[in-house]
Amino acid sequence: MPQSLKQSVQDALQAYPPLHASRSTIETTVEDGKVMLSGYVPSISTKRMAEVLASSVDGVKEVVNNLIPGPELERKVAGALAADSRTREWPIRVRCDLGYVQLQGHVPDKEAAQAAMEVAREVKGVKQVTSSLQVSQVASIRHPVP
């Protein structure tokens, strides 16, 4: 029995060692030769490579690449924190790993930490947010916003 196009695409993706080793979570949907990729990858180059690999499979007519690379999600979350009046003044670092976001840094109070969590959770593509934010007097010194 011939292998399905979906299985062929999944096999091509898994055969690429860096993609396999990255623990990426890629969902593959196929309809009339159109392949849709969604999920999380660690980098923009991994996102591009997944598209190239899927495109190279016989029978694939088009690839829609909706994969979310970690750096892109980090930028979105950091941008949302910078845009929100409750969090823009605090130097909050954002780390992402396959849709899981961690917030790090110092904030002046629990309310600021809670606001940061809320803002991060609202960003499209975020699976889960954890906080390593510390409430400290150091954070009460406001950082100028350009």
C-alpha positions, 0 to 999 in steps of 0.5 A: 500500500502506498504511503500517504502524502501526510506520512511522507511529509512527516517522514521527511521532517523527522529524517532531518537530524537538527529538526528531529533533535530539536524536539519540535512539535510540528502538526501536519495537515494535508488537503489536495496536495496543500500541506499546512505546517503548524506548531513550534520550532526553535529557530527561524532557520528551522522554520524555513528548513521545514518548509523546504523539506515539505516542499521537496516531497513528491505530490506536494503542490503548496506549503503553508508554513504557520510554524512559530519559531522561538525568537519570533514568539520572544519578540512578540511577548517582549513587544507586548510587555513594552506596549502595556502601561503596567509593564513597560517600565520594567526590564523583563527578559523573555525566554521561549522554548517551543511555545513555553514562555519564561519571564525573568527580571525584577519588578517593584511589586506583585501587581507588576508581576501579575500584569506581566503574566497576563500580558504574556498569556494573551500573546497568540502562540503562547502555550504556557507562561512561567515566572521567575520575576522577583519583587525587589526594591531595585525594580522600583527605580523606573527605567526611562521609556524611549 
